[in-house]
Amino acid sequence: MTRTEAAPAAPRAAARTGRSAGGLAGRVAGRLAGGAVRIFLVVAALFWLLPTLGLLVSSLLSPTDLNDGGWWQVFGAPSRLTADNYERLLANDTITSSLLNTFAIAVPATLLVLVLGSLAGYAFAWLEFPGRDWLFLVVVGLLVVPVQVALIPVSELFGTIGLFETTAGVVLFHTAFGLPFAVFLLRNFFAEIPRELLEAARLDGAGELRLFTRVVLPLGGPAIASLGIFQFLWVWNDMLVALVFADSANPPITVALQQQVRQFGNNIDVLAPGAFLSMVVPLVVFFAFQRQFVTGVMAGAVK
């Protein structure tokens, strides 16, 4: 081989070496960047969960230990943890009845929103009736109405018809303010169902009710599950509406804890386990329906 034939091989070899070195450096940089992102996310998650951890540990400490120092003292003396606070809490009739009352408000308010929102969403998506588009615009406009605007007029209305300071009144209020978002979300989700699928079901003799229950609802299950989680968490954690409309003698858990603060001041041994117990139920609901929640959110994002 002459020198002129061997000369072009050197640049090609150098180029291959440069590409391999660049590829290796890129992979190393990518892995380092990915590792840095993971570390940042882990640290952010720990800081996000730190108040919850502090609340849990505080709920497991006696009043004397809480007054002696902060909740972080448990890392040096884990034997101080005790479940006495939860035993006293569950023996408190006010707290236990408030938990049951919160279930009595959150479950019906969630089911009513899911049922009525599904029916209305299907009607707006696939049924033809006069003024459908204008009525849907009204529903969308109701999304921007704040809850605070309706407190006084609804209070006067409930007082007139006898629903003020009743569980039914709180359920109706949450249902009314949850429906606009439910109709908007489910209508857009149902509208993405292929028309050919619905027409094929109609040709097979399916009526609108059978079409809704056998075709639309199974396909819209993820969106309905996501909506149910949002509605349940919103109603369970609400205090403003419950403070105005609920029965002061039998309030939900948020108002009951607020009353404990007002009456007894720094009784952290009651407030900490009560707050953590009220937090456990939404967490259980979320993790129980996590798969449906993620599927519904991703389906809405893709569509």
ROZA-970408 format. One record per residue (C-alpha): x, y, z. Coordinates in steps of 0.001 Angstrom, whole numbers, plus 524288, in hexadecimal, padded with zeros to 5 digits. Example, Ala and Ser with C-alpha at 12.3 -4.5 7.8 and 13.67 -1.06 7.14 Angstrom:
<pts>
8300C7EE6C81E78
835667FBDC81BE4
</pts>
This chain:
<pts>
800008000080000
8056380D487FC20
805F581919804F0
7FB4881FE47FD0F
7F2078143B7FF0F
7F4A28137880D95
7F30E8220980FD3
7E4088228B80EF0
7E2F381776818BB
7E87981FEB823A8
7DD8F82A178233A
7D34D81F50822AF
7D959818A082E91
7DA1982595835B3
7CBDD828568324E
7C79981B0883764
7CF7F81D43843C9
7C96C82ABA84565
7BBB48257884346
7BDBB81A6584CFE
7C39C823B6856E5
7B87982D4D854A6
7AE5982272855D3
7B47E81D9186269
7B52482B51867F0
7A6F682D8F86411
7A28B8211886AA6
7AA3D8245D876FA
7A4CB8323887720
7971182D08874EA
798448237488026
79DE882DDD88909
793098373188558
788DC82CA788787
78ED482970894AF
78EE5837C589882
7809783906894CF
77D1F82CF689CC8
78492832208A88E
77DC483F418A751
77067838C18A677
773418303D8B24D
777B483BFD8BA45
76BCF843DD8B603
762D48388B8B9A2
76929837788C70F
76743845FE8C99C
75937844D28C4B5
75668839858CDEB
75D8A83F718D986
75170846618DF41
7499E839CD8DE07
7545E832398E4E6
754C583C758EF98
7460883BA18F137
7469382CD08F232
7517082CEA8FC45
74AA7837A79040E
73E5282F9E90471
746048246490A89
74C4382C6891560
7467782F2D922B2
7433383D559264B
74E9D83DA692FDA
758618395E9258F
752E48431C91BD8
7549184E2692597
7627884A01928B9
7671B84B7691AAF
763F284A1890C56
75F4983DE290579
76D0583B2990064
77120836EA90E00
76B59829A490AD0
777368265F9026A
77F5D8262290EC5
7751181F9A91742
76BBA8176A90F01
7665D8110191B43
75E6881D5791DC3
754FE819CB912DE
747B9815AF917E6
739FE813999129D
733428196F91E79
72F598259F916F4
727DC81D9090CFB
72133815D8917C5
71C858226691E20
718A6827E4910FA
7105681C3790D49
70A1581CEE91AB2
7061582AFE917C7
6F7F282A7A91320
6F90E8379D90C47
704498332A90398
6FEAC825D390059
6F14782B5E8FD05
6F7BB835EA8F4B6
6FEF382B7B8ECEC
6F2388244C8EA59
6EBA38310D8E6A5
6F6A1834128DD28
6F45A826F58D684
6E5C082A018D62D
6E8E2836948CECE
6F42B832748C5F9
6EEB2825A18C0C8
6E13A82AA18BC3E
6E71D837378B6DF
6F0D282F3F8AEE7
6E6E88255D8A9E7
6DD1E82FDE8A605
6E76F8375989E72
6EBE582B0189775
6DE29826A8893BB
6D8C5833E488FB7
6E57D8381C88952
6E63B82B938814F
6D84082CE487C8C
6D9D883B3A87936
6E70D83901872C6
6E14C82E7D86A0D
6D5D38373186694
6DE89842A1862E1
6E7A6839CE85B20
6DE5A831468534A
6D03F835C385467
6CA4F8403484BC3
6C115849C785261
6BE2185844850A3
6C7C186182856FD
6D190856E785A34
6DDB085EDE856FF
6D8CA86B0B85DF3
6D5368633D869F2
6E29B85D0786A04
6E8C286A908697D
6E0D186E1787586
6E6138620F87C6A
6F402865CB878AE
6F17F8739B87DA1
6ED7886E3288AD6
6FB40868E488C8A
7003D8768F88F97
6F5F88796F89A0C
6FCC68791A8A75D
6F695872138B2BE
6F72A87E368BB49
6EDC0885868B26E
6E2DA87BBF8B4F5
6E41F87A698C3A8
6DAB3885458C799
6CFF4883158BD5E
6D04C874518BF0D
6CFED875FE8CDC7
6C37787E118CC7D
6BDAE873FD8C335
6C0F9868898CC10
6BB9D86FCD8D7B7
6AECA871E98D089
6AD0D863C38CC6E
6B26285DEE8D912
6BF7B858A18D442
6C857861C18DBDE
6D14485AA98E591
6CDBA84D618E002
6D5DE842C08D9A9
6CD08842FA8CDB7
6CFC6851728CBD2
6DE8084F598CBE8
6DD298440B8C255
6D4C684C178B90C
6DE348578B8B981
6E9FC84EF38B662
6E255848238ABAC
6DE3C854DC8A551
6EC0385A5B8A520
6F21884D908A0D7
6E91884B6B8953B
6EE69855E788BE0
6FC0F8502688C0A
6F69B8425988B48
6EE2A8458087F75
6F94384CA2878B3
7030D841AD87AFC
6FA398364187790
6F40C83CD486BC0
7017E83EF8865B5
7057F83108868FF
6F90882AE3863A8
6F9EE833028573B
7069582BEA853B9
6FFA481ECD852CF
6FF1C81AA684474
6F1DC81D9B83E6B
6F286810F4836AB
6F2768092784350
6E61880FD184804
6DF7D80E8483AC9
6E29E7FFFD83A7A
6DC657FE59847CB
6D047805BF8433E
6CF417FCFF83743
6CF707F14B84062
6C35B7F6CB846F0
6C96B7FD60852D3
6C1C4808BD85856
6C7DB814CC85E41
6C78A80F7786C2C
6CD628027286828
6D75C8097785FC2
6DB16811FD86B43
6DC5C806F287516
6E2847FC8286C5C
6EB5B8048186373
6EDE98123D86873
6EFA880F91876E8
6F9A98047D87542
7019E80CC586BD4
700BC8189A874C3
7044D8112188114
711D881744882CF
70C938252288175
701628224288AC7
70AD081C5A894B7
713B88284B893D9
7081783143895B0
70385829518A161
710CE82A8C8A7F0
71127839478A5D8
7034E83B1C8AAD5
70510832778B6CA
711BE839128BACD
70BE1846918B8E3
6FFE48438F8C123
7076B83C318CBA6
7115B847298CD95
70790852568CCC8
7059D85ADD8D8A5
6FF818676F8D360
6F2D0861818CE71
6F1B98588E8DA3D
6F439863E08E377
6E8F586B898DD73
6DECE8611E8DA44
6E1948554D8E2F6
6DAFC852B08EFDF
6E35C858F28FA7A
6DF5D84E2F90400
6E3EC843598FACF
6EE4A849378F1D7
6F7958423F8E873
7058883F768EC7C
70B6D84C2D8E75A
70208854948EF2A
7033D84BB78FB1B
7120184D868FB2B
7105485C238F998
7073B85C4090543
71161854E790D36
71B3E85F9D90A64
7119286A2A90E4B
70D7C8638491ADE
719FD85DA29202E
724FA8652D919C8
731CA85D9791956
72C5884FDD91AD3
7357584A4691097
7339583CA091628
7259C83D23910D5
727CA8454A904A8
7337A83DC68FF57
72D388302C8FF3F
72053835FA8FAAA
726C483D178EF5A
72EB08312C8EB86
722CE8285F8EC63
71B33831888E388
726B3831258DA1C
7275B822528D995
71A1E8207D8D303
71D3B828E98C6F1
72A658222B8C5BF
723FA814C38C617
71A11818F58BBCD
724B281E758B304
72D9E812A58B3C5
7222B8093F8B247
71E4B80FA78A55E
72BD9813E98A12B
72BDA80B90894E7
71ED0811098903D
7230C81ED1893BF
72F9A81E2A88BD6
72892817AF88069
71E1E8222B8803F
727E282D56880E1
730848278187644
724D28248D86D86
720338328B86EB3
72DF38378386BD6
72F5A82F1985FA8
7221B832BF85A55
</pts>
